[in-house]
C-alpha cells in the first residue's frame, strides 16, 4: 500500500510499513522512515510504485492549466479527486490524482484550501486582484534586476534621483525598490551601500556626505533661522567706567567675554570680567528662547560653524570693539601681590575698546615675552598683569604647570584647501582667558547656590564630570562650585544661568525655580546635543586631517606611540592604529608609511617602517 500525504506544507508520497488506524509507519522513496497521522493522507493506492511517482505527478501537473481548472471548478467546495475526474473525464489514476492535488496546492491565488484535499475556487474579483499583484511583483523584480545590473556595472540607475540617494544613505526604507536593488547589488559586489553608491558616482563629496548625515539628524529643517523680531535689551544698566578688551581667534563673531583693568586710589587693581548679556534680550518661552533651546549650542567644525542664536541677535550682544555693550560683570579688587580682597557682580554697560585676535597677539604675547617683559605691543601692561594674576589663580587652585603632551591645533579651510597649525597648550593667552573664566564661573556658581537660586552646575567627583541642578565641587578644577555662565551667546546652559544671575542682581524672582522641570529638560537636552556636536567636530577634524595628507601627498610620516598599536601622527591631531607595530614604550617615535586614505570611512592605513630618534 502506498499513500499520498501532506506534511509541513508539502505533498509527498511513501509506502506503508504499518497501518495503526490513527497513524501510519511509512518509508519515503529515499528510504527515510517516519510516522505520519492518518488524517494527513490524501490518497491510498497500490500501484504504481513510489519510485519515480512524484516526478511523474509533477510532470503531469505542469501540463494542467490553472485558469482552465478554475473555470470548470464551479463556485462550491470540492475534493481534488472530483476535480481530477471532471478534468480527465474518468476516475483519475493515482498519478493524475496526485497531479491535480499538486496543481491545486501550488495555485493559492486560484484555489483556497478548505480542508484535507478540499478546495474552493477564488472569487473572480479576488483572483483579478491577486493576478494584478503578481504582475506588479514580476515587474518590480524586473526593475530591481535592471537596477542591480546597472550598479554592479558601476552606473547609477536613472531613477535614482538625488533625493532617493540621500534617503538611501541616511534613512533607507527597506520596502522601496531602490533599497532592495541596492541591497542585492551590495551582496553581489561585496561593497557596503556607501561604497557602492560612491562607485556609481552618487556621492560627489565625502565632506558633504558626513555633514549632511549630521544635519539631517540634528537640523532636519535646515540651519537658517526663521524671521524673529530682535527686541532691545530690557532694563537700563548703569554705565561702567571700564575700558575692556576681548581675546579671541579671528573667526570668532560671538564674543562672549572681555576684560578690563583699572588702578584704584588705594594702590590695588580692579580687574573686570565682562560677559555678554543676551539674557536681557528675551525671556524663557519666547520665540528666540525656543530656537536657542532647540539648538542648545553653537556647532563648530573646521571652516564653518552653526550658531545657536540668529546673526542679528549675536550682532546686538557680541562684545564688539567701538561700542558700549550690556554685560554681566564680575569686578575683582586685587592687591599688588595679586591677592583678591574683594569682588562684586554687576549688570552694566561696558565700553569695548579693542578686540584682540590670537593671530596678531601670539607673536608678541607668549611664553618668552612674559618672562623677558620685552617688546612693545598694544595692551602690554594689562596683559602682563593678567598673566601674573592668573598664574596666582592657577596656583591657588592647586594646579601647577601643565604637563600635557600633545599640542592644540587650528584648522583653516579656504577654497577647499586646509591648513593645520600647531599651537602649544597653556600659552599666556590660554591661561589668561581660561583662569579668568574658571574664577568667574566658580564665583557665580557659589553666589547662586548661597542665594538659593536654581542653576545648572558642572560637578566632578571621582574623575567623572556631570551636569546637575545641585551645586557641588569640581575636583578637577579645584573649586567648590562651578557652572557654565561665561558663554551665553554660544551655550544654552550659560544663557539659563545668566538669567538667574541677572534676576538675583536685580532682586527679582528667579525665572527658574528649584527643581524646575525646564531646568532638568534643558540640562538633559544640552548634554545630548553637546555630545553630538562634539562628535561631528571630531569627525570633521579627522576628515580634514586625511584631506591634508592627500593634499600634501604625504606618503611617509613620523608618529608618537600613545599605547600599544595606537599612534598620533606628527603635526596632526590624528590618531591611527598600526597593525604589526612592534612593542615599544609609549612616547616612542616611529616612522610610518601612509596609504589608502578613505574619506568616506574616515580612515587611512599606516605601515610601520622603523624607529625614529627620540
C-alpha angles and dihedrals in degrees: 000000000000130000138205108211144166121240132164091353094306133102113235140173129221142159118250116245096175134001113212095175096242094039139021135214106222141177122214124219087262093056098255113144123209145151120253134183117253088227090066094059113110101178139008120205140162101210148073104035121248095249106106091356097122093044090054091046092050091049090051091046090054089062093054117098110221091202092056092045089050091050094051098040096080125210100288129087114268143180118249091236090056091051089048090054090049093049100043096037092232140056101297120244116239090262092049092046091049090048090054091048091050093050093049091045093053096044104067092155090062101034131036116212112237104173143316104345092339127120143170128212114251115249112261095247092050091048093051090050092048093048091049089051091049091050090049090052091049092052091046090052090052090049092049091049091051091049091049092051091051094050094044086055089052097254128122113234112247091237091061099097121186089260092054092047091050091051091049091051100046113017110010119193105217091205096064123098090233093058093046090051092047091048092052092045091051090053091051096046098036089231128128117242095260093050093046094049089048090051087054091052095251095126108058093172129034088195091056090046093058095040095048092051089057095043093048091056102038104024104031091157093049133259098273118107123236119243106278130172112245108215126204116259115279119244129013110265117200120259114257122217089220122123102209135193131191131215117212141132119271094259095056114112097158096072102185102169141039136170137220137188129200130175111233126216091248092060095257126117128243109214115192127201109195122194123193111253112217085148085083092059105061138010134228110286095023118129091255090050090052089054093048093046090052095049095034095183144019111264116227126201132156108281096006148041138195110220124221093221132042116270093244092055092046090051090053096051106027112111095246120174120257100038145069114258132190108250143175101228137195114201118198124194106214128186122225085260088057097249116147107234099168143006137187135184119219142173108226150136112264129198109232105211100177145004106215116201127213093229093060097033102049096066091058104027106051144115094289097045096050089056097044096036086212129136134060119251140140117284091007097146093047093047094048091049091050090048092054092044096048091047087059090046090053092049089048090058089054093251120136129192115317118263098185111141105211127063128229121253135219120209124204122182117193123168091346092305119117130211120191120194130185123230127183120247122245094023116167088264092051093046096048093051099038097045093048090049092048091050092047095047092046092048095048092044089055092045093054092046094049091047090050092239114147119246144161109254135191109223128182125197127158092005095299120114118208138170115243141169087220117080117241143152124285101217095186092058095037096235132127095223132021136175136160108250104130100082106050093149091058109029128047096212089057089052091050092050091046091057089054092049092049091050091050092051092047092046092239130137112275114261088225122044127213111287088008108175090224090061092051092048092047091049093049095044092045093053091053095044094044091053092049092047090049090051094053090047090053092046094049092046088053089048092052091047089057091045088053091053089053094041093051092039092233110185098162131026143165123250142182120234110237098181136325106335096340114110137176116225118232117262093007137084087231123130119194135177112231117205116222092017107161118245105270131156119267110269093038115136120230138177118238136192111224121213145148101032107193113195095184095054090031093230140119134190121238127189124202112247103173147295125300129210111276 
